[in-house]
Each structure stands twice: as C-alpha cells, then as structure tokens.
Amino acid sequence: MLSYRGGQQGVQKIKSLSGSTNREKQTAVTSLRQTKRFKLNNLLDLAQLKRSTYYYLETHPINSTSDNKLVEVIHQIKSPQFQTEYGYLRVTTLLHDQGYLVNRKRVVCYACFDKTLY
C-alpha cells in the first residue's frame, strides 16, 4: 500500500480516474510521483495502468503546437479568396508544395475534428 503521510489524497485522485483515458492517468501518476514521492509501482497498480504504457506516454508527448500550425495553414488554403473548393488530396498537394510533410489521412483527420474545414 502507499506509504506516505497524507497519502489518502493521492489515493482518492487516482481512484477518481477509473473511467479516464490512459493519457489522463499518466499525467496524474506523474504529478503524484513528483509532488508526493510515491513509488511508481504502487501508483500504476492503483491507476490500473501498465508500466510500458506509462513510459510510452512519457516519451511520446502530445504535439499540439505543430498540429495547430498545420490547421492554420489548411485554413489559409481553404480561405474564401480561392474560388474553387479544394478537397483533401489537393490540400495535401499544396501542403507538400509549401514544404510540410503530411499524409493525406492526417488532412482528412483534421477535417473530421474541425468541421469548418470541409
């Protein structure tokens, strides 16, 4: 069990994440590990998170800044100044011409999340 004075708050925080995503569990475990100095094995057991998943999420952070930049460029391409309606293949080609290495599936994915694009 967790051996730390005042550790009940950490236990409550981890138990409240029972239906959360792995990313949310990973951030909670990391914050508790840094602030309360719990053992990693105990926190991962409480969060029901595998060690390999924890370390994978630690080494692969969310890269939202480049995604936001790419969405802004797509918005510029799809702006009203262009008379024709561009599909995802033409947008992907224009992005390649501007030097962005992006897959067509990524452009479609952005269109799914941002309904103003298509």
N, C-alpha and C positions, 0 to 999 in steps of 0.2 A: 504494500500500500504506500501511498505518498507520505513521505516523512519530511514535513516542513511545518513550522509553526504558522498557523493561519492558512494552511493548505486547503481548507474547505472551499474557499472562494475559487481556487483553481479547479477543483473537482466539479463544482457547480458550472463553471464556464465550459468545461469540456463536455459534461453531460448534456448541456443545453444544445450542443451541436449534433445531436443524434441523427437528424434528418438533413444535415447540411452536405455541401459538396466537399470533395477532398481538398480543394484549394482553401476553403474556409477553415477546415480542420487543421490544415498545415500552418496557416497563419496564426491560429490560436495556440497551437502547440509551440510554435517558435516564440511567440510573445511570452508565454508562460515559462518557457525554458530560459529565456533571457532575464526576465524580471524576478521570478520566484526561485530559480535554480533547482527545478525538479529534474529527476532523472528522465532521460528520453524514453527509455523502455516503458516506464510507468505511464507517461503521458500518451504514448502511442497505443498502449493497451486500453486506456480509458477512452480515447478517441476512436478506437476501432479502425486504426489506420496502419497499414503495413509500412515497415521501415523503408522498403525500396520505393514505395510511392512517396513517402515523405521526402526522401533525398532527391527523387526525380523532380518533385515540385520545387525543392530548394534550388536546384541547379538550372531549372527552366522557368524563369520568371515570365510574367505576362508582359509582352512587348507592346504596350498600347500606344506609345508615342509614335512609332513608325506606322502603326495601323491608322492612327488619327491623321497623320500626314498624308497617307495614301488615300484616305477617304476624301480629304480636302482636294487633292489633285483630281480625283474622279468627279467631284462636284464641279470643279472648274471645267473639266472636259464636257460634262453634261449640262453646262450652263445654257441659258436661253440664247446666247449670242450665236450658237451654232444652229443652223436652220434644220439640219437633219437629225433624226433620232438615232443615237448610237446604241447598239447592242453591246453585250459583254465582250464579244470577240473583237469588235472594232476598238472598244475602250482598252482592252488588253494590248492590242497592237499599238495604240497611241501611247500607252504607258511604257511599252518596250522602247518606242522611239525616243521617249524622254529619259530613258536610262534606268527605269525601275524594273527589277527582276521580280515579276509577279506572275503567278499561274492564273489561268482563266477561271479556275474553280474558286480562287480567292476573290476575284472580282464578283463572281456570282454570289459568294457567301456575303460579301459586303452589301450586295443588293438585297439579300434576304433580310439582313438585320436593319438596314436603313431603307425604308420604303419610299423615301423621297428620291432615290437614285433611279429607280425604274418604275 
